[in-house]
Every structure is written in C-alpha cells, then in structure tokens.
Amino acid sequence: MALTGFQGRRLGEAADVWTAMLKKREVVIWLGLAGAMVPAGMRELITYLVRRRMVDVLVTTGATLYHDAYETIGGKHFLGTDQIDT
C-alpha cells in the first residue's frame, strides 16, 4: 500500500512504522480510538490487537466502552442504509 496514492499510501506508511515498533523492546505502542468502532464491526480487530500485545495502551471514549459493554451483555448493532423503500 505504501506505493499507492492517497490514503493507501498513508496506511502503508503507518504499517511500516508499526512493524518497526513491534520489533523493538523499549517502545510503548498506544492505540487511540474515536467514533463508533464497535458498532462499525471493529470489536474483533481491537480484541485481536490487545490479546496479542500488539498495542500496549488503549485510549478511547466512554461511548466506545458503552458499545463494547452493550455487546458483551448480548446487545446487537446492525448495519443500515439510507437506501430503503419507504
């Protein structure tokens, strides 16, 4: 991705930096989350990163914690669209 244009390039650059950080022992990796990451379907990805110690510190909003707690007790989030028949 680092050799593509627009945001693909930025994603590739970020992946290169993160890969270098994962190889070092004296680095603390922070992951900042904002927005509705859990309802957007990112819960499993966040869990994967934390469980495998690919991030050391998770910084997030109260809303993200609420969304996660809601799913933990059995609540569901749904993908919607504005392209419905009314």
C-alpha positions in Angstrom: 0.0 0.0 0.0 2.9 2.4 0.7 3.5 2.6 -3.1 -0.1 3.6 -3.9 -1.7 7.0 -3.8 -4.0 8.9 -1.4 -4.9 7.2 1.9 -3.5 3.8 0.7 0.0 5.4 0.9 -0.6 6.7 4.4 -1.9 3.2 5.5 1.2 1.6 4.1 3.5 4.1 5.9 1.6 3.5 9.1 2.0 -0.2 8.7 5.8 0.2 8.2 6.1 2.3 11.3 4.0 -0.1 13.4 6.0 -3.1 12.2 9.2 -1.4 13.2 7.7 -0.6 16.6 6.7 -4.2 17.2 10.3 -5.3 16.7 11.6 -3.1 19.5 11.6 -3.9 23.2 11.7 -0.4 24.6 8.7 1.0 22.8 5.2 1.6 24.2 2.5 1.4 21.5 -0.6 3.5 22.1 -3.9 2.9 20.1 -6.3 5.8 20.2 -9.9 5.1 19.2 -12.6 7.6 18.4 -16.0 7.1 16.9 -18.3 4.1 16.8 -15.6 1.5 16.3 -17.5 -1.4 17.9 -20.8 -0.8 16.1 -18.8 -0.5 12.8 -17.6 -4.0 13.3 -14.1 -3.4 14.6 -14.6 -5.1 18.0 -12.8 -8.4 16.9 -9.9 -6.4 15.5 -9.4 -4.4 18.7 -9.6 -7.6 20.7 -7.1 -9.3 18.4 -4.6 -6.5 18.8 -4.9 -6.3 22.6 -4.7 -10.1 23.2 -1.6 -10.5 21.0 0.0 -7.5 22.8 0.3 -5.6 19.5 -0.7 -2.5 21.4 0.3 -1.6 25.0 -2.2 1.2 25.8 -5.7 1.7 24.6 -7.2 5.2 24.8 -10.8 5.5 23.9 -14.0 7.3 24.6 -16.8 6.4 27.0 -19.1 5.7 24.1 -16.7 3.0 22.8 -16.7 1.4 26.2 -20.5 1.6 26.3 -20.8 -0.1 22.9 -18.5 -2.9 24.0 -20.4 -3.4 27.2 -23.6 -3.4 25.3 -22.4 -6.2 23.0 -20.9 -8.1 26.0 -24.4 -8.4 27.6 -25.9 -9.6 24.3 -26.9 -6.4 22.5 -26.6 -6.2 18.8 -25.5 -3.5 16.4 -26.9 -3.5 12.8 -25.6 -2.2 9.5 -28.1 0.1 8.0 -28.6 2.1 4.8 -30.4 5.2 3.8 -31.4 3.4 0.5 -34.6 1.8 1.8 -38.1 1.7 0.3 -40.4 3.9 2.3 
